[in-house]
Structures are given as C-alpha cells and as structure tokens.
Amino acid sequence: MNAPTSRFPNRFILAFSTFLFLIFIGTSGYHWLEGMSFIDALYMTVITISTVGFGEVRALSPLGRIFTIALILGGGGLAAFSISVTADFIMSGEWRGYWERRRRFQMLSNLSEHVIVCGFGRVGRHVSDELSAEKVPFIVVDTDPEEVTHAQKYGYLAITGNAANENLLRQIGIERARAMVAAVNSDAENVFITLTARSLNPDIFIVARVNYEDSEEKLLRAGANRAMMPYHISGKRMVTMLVRPSVADFLDEIAHTSGLEFLLEEVIVEPTSSLAGKTISEAQLRERLGITVLACRNEEGIFDTHLGPTTLLKPGGQLIVLGTRDQLREMMEIAKGD
C-alpha cells in the first residue's frame, strides 16, 4: 500500500536538505579559509545563515567576508523559500486534503475482518446501510467519484476505483477481508470482480448481484458463494406481502431489527464450547438464555428443522437461533468456548 503524497513534504525535505548542505559548506569554508576549529566554524555558519550576526569568533579576512556574504544570501533565500512553501500549503488548503488522505490511509491499514462493498448504487447503498446498522466494518468501492463522495457524506469509508483491479483490492485489505458484495450494475463486471477477489483471497465469502438468470451460474463458477437477483427476491417478497401479510411483517421486523426485540442469528458451536456434544434438552438454552433453536445444518449442508429435546449439538455444527440481542450475545460467547 502506498502512502499518500503531497508537494509540501517533498518541498520541506528539499528545504531541509538545502539547509544541511549550507551548514556543511559553511563549516568547511570557514575551516579551510579562516583556519577555524570545527566548533568555531560551525558556530560562525549557524549565526551567519540565521542572520543573527553577533559574537563572531574573530575578524574575517576579505575572502572570509565574501564567503560570509554568500552564506547570508543563501540563508535568506532558503528562509524565503521555506516561508513561501508553508504559506502556499496553508493558503491553498492542500493541508486539508493531505491530512484527509493520511487519515484514510491509516484507516485502510487498520481494516480487518471487514466487508468490501463494490458499487454504491441502489443495491450497494442499502447493503452499506444494513452493514452500518449491524456495526460491521466495511469499505465502499465505486468507479464514480460522485458516488464515493455520496458514500463519504453518509460517514462511510469509501474509495474511488475499479474493484476488479488487483492493486486496489490489495490496498483495501482484500487478504484481511471477511466478505465481499459485488453489487455493480453489470453482470460481466461482477464476474471480473469475483474472479479477481477469489484469486487474491480464496477464503473470502462473496455475495454477487445478478441481473439476468443466465449469469447466475457464471458468477458461481467464477467463485461467488451466493448469487442473488434483487428483482427476483423483490417479486417473492411482494407476493408474500399479498398472500401472507402478517408473516411478511413479522419476518421483516426480525430481519431488519426495526421494532421487535427478537433477532435471527447463526451460531457455530465450537469444539471447545460447553454446548458441544450435548442435546438441546441438556443445554437448556431456553431455560438459561431464553434462546429458541429453529434449525441446525447437518453434514450434507441441509437445514434440519425437525428438532427435539434429544437433538445433538455437534462440535462445529451451525445453528439458527432466535432471541434478543443480549441473549444472542451471551449465546455467541458460550458457543465460542475457550
């Protein structure tokens, strides 16, 4: 990852290097021209360049005076250059952009276990809103600077660029990311983004947007874990509202945490957890935590909803549970174990 650049640090380095060069030239000059010791020569150089001009070691020869005049002119020019650079940096407002880039660079460096949202259109915007509500760290990538500015106005971390570019993905920590949402408008672009991301991070979980049904299989072959058609999902959702409106309202409240206190969550029972190897009756999740286990995923990856008191909570098993936020937080801690 490359650090942000600015003309001011480069000019400052140039001015500082010139200052050291003048110190070297002045010290060497007084030593050879006037036969001064190193300390005396250095002292004369500093008071001359700084234009203080008092406490000369001794009277100078004509050649020494000419040399001193040259040093004074060099020091004055250096001071004028430094003042000009600083004034330009402050008056132009460049410092704001520079420190903003420094801040964003630091934030990108610290990103870990985050989600990369590719595209800040209608789908990407809603994805970002939901991730923000869930307090999941994420970064938005879009080729349109206006969309990036829009995302930043919401307070989201966003960067302009092509999400299919390997260098950009490395810059935003693709190796440390937990998931990616490929939500640009083009199915072809989503395929390229998925292919690139999968090659850089084989373990990342990728959800891709699909506009056309024949693109779904291509995205899955490209490496997407899930391919979703927004219009297909919207159609199902509308029919559910028409046919079973109360059920739709209940599921909407649970899924979006906007009213009811209960939430749905997926929980992995780690081998070190006290729950591993126990039945649902022995675990007493409802009695102890108020948690309801709705389903568990079996070895074939299929959810089993026919649960009973004797259902075994296997190590590494995945559960779908229902409870309040506090209950689920305690459940997650117990499921993690030591």
C-alpha positions in Angstrom: 0.0 0.0 0.0 1.4 3.4 -1.0 1.3 6.2 1.4 -0.5 9.4 0.3 1.8 12.0 -1.3 1.9 15.8 -1.2 4.1 18.5 -2.7 4.6 20.0 0.8 6.6 17.1 2.3 8.8 17.0 -0.8 9.5 20.7 -0.7 10.1 20.6 3.1 12.6 17.8 2.5 14.3 19.9 -0.2 14.5 22.9 2.1 15.9 20.8 5.0 18.4 19.2 2.7 19.5 22.6 1.4 19.9 23.8 5.0 22.1 20.9 5.9 24.1 21.4 2.7 24.6 25.1 3.6 25.8 24.0 7.1 28.3 21.7 5.6 29.5 24.2 3.0 29.8 27.0 5.6 31.6 24.8 8.2 34.0 23.5 5.6 34.6 27.0 4.2 35.4 28.7 7.5 37.6 25.8 8.4 39.7 26.0 5.2 39.6 29.7 4.6 40.0 31.0 8.1 41.6 28.0 9.8 38.9 27.8 12.4 38.2 24.7 14.5 35.2 22.6 13.8 33.1 24.1 16.6 34.1 27.7 15.7 33.4 27.1 12.0 30.0 25.5 12.8 29.1 28.4 15.2 30.0 31.0 12.5 28.0 29.1 9.9 24.9 28.9 12.1 24.9 32.6 13.2 25.5 33.6 9.6 22.8 31.5 8.0 20.3 32.5 10.7 21.3 36.2 10.0 21.9 36.7 13.8 25.3 38.1 13.1 26.7 38.6 16.6 29.6 37.1 18.5 32.0 36.5 15.6 34.9 34.3 16.6 37.4 36.8 15.2 37.8 39.3 12.4 37.5 37.8 9.0 39.8 38.1 6.0 38.4 39.8 2.8 37.9 36.3 1.3 36.2 35.2 4.5 33.8 38.2 4.3 32.9 37.4 0.7 32.2 33.9 1.8 30.0 35.2 4.7 28.0 37.4 2.3 27.4 34.3 0.1 26.2 32.3 3.1 23.9 35.2 4.2 22.3 35.3 0.7 21.9 31.6 0.7 20.3 31.6 4.2 18.0 34.4 3.2 16.9 32.6 0.1 16.3 29.4 2.0 14.2 31.2 4.6 12.2 32.9 1.8 11.7 29.6 0.1 10.6 27.9 3.4 8.1 30.7 4.2 6.7 30.5 0.6 6.2 26.8 0.8 4.5 26.9 4.2 2.2 29.8 3.1 1.3 28.1 -0.1 0.5 24.9 1.8 -1.8 26.7 4.3 -3.5 29.2 1.9 -4.2 26.6 -0.8 -6.0 24.3 1.6 -3.7 21.5 0.5 -3.1 20.6 4.1 -6.7 19.5 4.5 -6.5 17.1 1.6 -3.2 15.8 2.7 -4.3 15.1 6.2 -7.5 13.6 5.0 -5.6 11.2 2.7 -3.3 10.4 5.7 -6.3 9.6 7.8 -7.9 7.4 5.1 -4.6 5.7 4.5 -4.4 4.9 8.3 -7.9 3.6 8.3 -7.2 1.4 5.3 -4.2 0.0 7.0 -6.2 -0.9 10.1 -9.1 -2.6 8.2 -9.5 -6.2 9.2 -12.4 -8.7 9.1 -14.3 -6.1 7.0 -16.7 -6.3 4.1 -15.9 -4.8 0.7 -19.0 -3.3 -1.0 -18.4 -3.0 -4.7 -20.7 -0.3 -6.2 -22.7 2.3 -4.3 -25.9 2.2 -6.5 -29.3 1.3 -5.2 -28.3 -2.2 -4.0 -24.9 -1.2 -2.7 -26.4 1.7 -0.8 -28.9 -0.5 1.1 -26.1 -3.1 1.8 -24.0 -0.3 3.3 -26.9 0.9 5.4 -27.5 -2.5 6.8 -23.8 -3.2 7.5 -23.7 0.1 9.3 -26.7 -0.8 11.4 -25.1 -4.1 12.2 -21.9 -2.3 13.1 -19.9 -4.5 10.7 -16.8 -2.7 9.4 -16.9 -2.2 5.6 -15.5 -0.1 2.8 -17.2 1.1 -0.4 -15.5 0.9 -3.8 -17.0 2.7 -6.8 -15.7 4.0 -10.1 -17.9 7.1 -9.9 -16.3 9.8 -7.8 -19.7 11.3 -7.2 -21.0 8.1 -5.7 -17.9 7.9 -3.5 -18.5 11.4 -2.3 -22.1 10.5 -1.6 -21.0 7.5 0.5 -18.5 9.6 2.4 -21.3 12.1 3.2 -23.0 9.2 5.0 -19.9 8.7 7.0 -18.9 5.6 5.2 -15.3 4.7 4.3 -15.2 4.9 0.5 -12.6 4.9 -2.2 -12.7 5.6 -6.0 -11.5 2.8 -8.2 -12.3 -0.4 -10.1 -12.9 -3.2 -7.8 -11.5 -5.7 -10.4 -8.1 -4.0 -10.0 -5.7 -6.2 -8.0 -3.7 -3.3 -6.7 -6.7 -1.5 -5.4 -8.1 -4.7 -3.7 -4.7 -5.2 -2.0 -4.8 -1.6 -0.9 -8.2 -2.0 0.8 -7.1 -5.2 2.5 -8.6 -8.0 0.4 -6.4 -10.5 2.2 -7.8 -9.5 5.6 -11.5 -9.1 4.5 -14.2 -11.4 5.7 -16.6 -10.9 2.8 -17.3 -9.0 -0.4 -20.6 -7.8 -2.0 -20.3 -7.4 -5.8 -23.2 -5.1 -6.5 -22.3 -3.1 -9.6 -24.9 -2.8 -12.3 -23.2 -5.1 -14.9 -23.1 -8.9 -14.5 -19.9 -9.0 -16.5 -18.2 -6.6 -14.2 -19.4 -8.6 -11.2 -17.8 -11.7 -12.8 -14.5 -10.0 -13.2 -14.6 -8.6 -9.6 -15.5 -12.1 -8.2 -12.7 -13.8 -10.2 -10.1 -11.2 -9.0 -11.2 -11.3 -5.4 -11.3 -15.1 -5.3 -7.7 -15.3 -6.7 -6.4 -12.9 -4.1 -8.3 -14.4 -1.1 -9.5 -18.0 -1.6 -11.4 -17.9 1.8 -13.4 -14.7 1.3 -17.2 -15.1 1.3 -18.6 -13.4 -1.9 -22.2 -12.4 -2.5 -22.8 -11.2 -6.0 -25.7 -9.3 -7.6 -27.3 -10.9 -10.7 -29.4 -9.1 -13.2 -30.1 -11.9 -15.6 -30.8 -15.6 -14.8 -28.2 -16.9 -17.2 -25.5 -15.0 -15.4 -26.1 -16.8 -12.0 -24.2 -19.9 -13.0 -21.3 -17.9 -14.4 -20.9 -16.0 -11.1 -21.0 -19.2 -9.1 -18.3 -20.7 -11.4 -16.3 -17.5 -11.0 -16.1 -18.1 -7.3 -19.2 -16.4 -5.8 -20.6 -18.2 -2.7 -24.0 -16.8 -3.4 -25.6 -15.1 -6.4 -28.8 -13.1 -5.8 -31.3 -11.5 -8.2 -32.7 -8.4 -6.5 -35.7 -8.3 -8.8 -36.4 -12.0 -8.2 -36.3 -11.5 -4.4 -38.4 -8.4 -4.6 -41.1 -10.3 -6.6 -41.2 -13.1 -4.0 -41.4 -10.5 -1.2 -44.3 -8.7 -2.8 -46.3 -11.9 -3.3 -45.6 -12.9 0.3 -47.0 -9.5 1.4 -50.1 -10.1 -0.7 -50.8 -13.6 0.4 -49.4 -13.7 3.9 -49.0 -10.0 5.0 -48.7 -10.8 8.8 -46.0 -13.3 8.2 -44.2 -10.9 5.9 -44.4 -8.2 8.5 -43.1 -10.5 11.2 -40.1 -11.7 9.2 -39.4 -8.1 8.1 -39.3 -7.0 11.8 -36.9 -9.8 12.7 -34.6 -9.5 9.7 -34.3 -5.7 9.9 -34.4 -5.3 13.7 -36.7 -2.4 13.4 -39.4 -2.8 16.1 -39.4 -6.2 17.6 -36.7 -7.1 20.1 -36.1 -10.6 18.6 -33.4 -11.3 16.1 -32.3 -14.2 14.0 -28.7 -15.3 14.2 -26.5 -18.1 13.0 -24.2 -19.6 15.6 -21.3 -22.0 15.2 -20.8 -24.5 18.1 -17.0 -24.6 18.6 -15.4 -27.9 19.7 -14.2 -26.1 22.9 -17.7 -24.9 23.8 -19.6 -26.4 26.8 -22.5 -26.9 24.4 -20.6 -29.4 22.1 -21.8 -32.9 22.5 -24.9 -32.0 24.5 -28.5 -32.4 23.5 -30.9 -29.4 23.3 -32.5 -30.6 26.5 -29.2 -30.9 28.3 -28.0 -27.5 27.0 -31.2 -25.8 28.4 -30.8 -22.9 26.1 -34.4 -21.8 26.5 -34.4 -22.1 30.3 -30.9 -20.5 30.8 -30.8 -17.9 28.0 -34.3 -17.6 26.5 -32.9 -18.8 23.2 -35.0 -20.7 20.7 -33.2 -23.1 18.3 -35.0 -23.0 15.0 -32.8 -25.2 12.8 -29.4 -26.8 12.6 -27.3 -27.6 9.5 -26.4 -31.3 9.0 -23.3 -32.8 7.4 -24.9 -32.5 3.9 -25.3 -28.8 4.4 -29.1 -29.1 4.7 -31.0 -27.4 7.5 -32.9 -29.7 9.8 -35.9 -28.0 11.3 -37.3 -31.2 13.0 -35.6 -30.6 16.3 -36.4 -32.1 19.6 -35.0 -32.4 23.2 -32.7 -35.2 22.0 -31.2 -33.3 19.1 -27.4 -33.3 19.5 -25.4 -30.1 19.3 -22.4 -31.4 17.4 -19.0 -29.7 17.5 -18.6 -27.4 14.6 -22.4 -27.5 13.9 -24.3 -24.5 12.7 -27.5 -23.4 14.5 -30.1 -20.8 13.5 -31.4 -19.3 16.7 -34.0 -16.7 17.8 -33.5 -14.3 20.7 -32.9 -10.8 21.9 -29.6 -9.0 21.2 -28.4 -9.6 24.7 -29.4 -13.2 24.7 -27.7 -13.8 21.3 -24.5 -12.1 22.5 -24.4 -14.4 25.5 -25.2 -17.4 23.3 -22.3 -16.5 21.0 -19.9 -16.3 23.9 -20.9 -19.7 25.2 -20.8 -21.2 21.7 -17.2 -20.0 21.2 -15.9 -21.6 24.3 -12.3 -21.1 25.5 
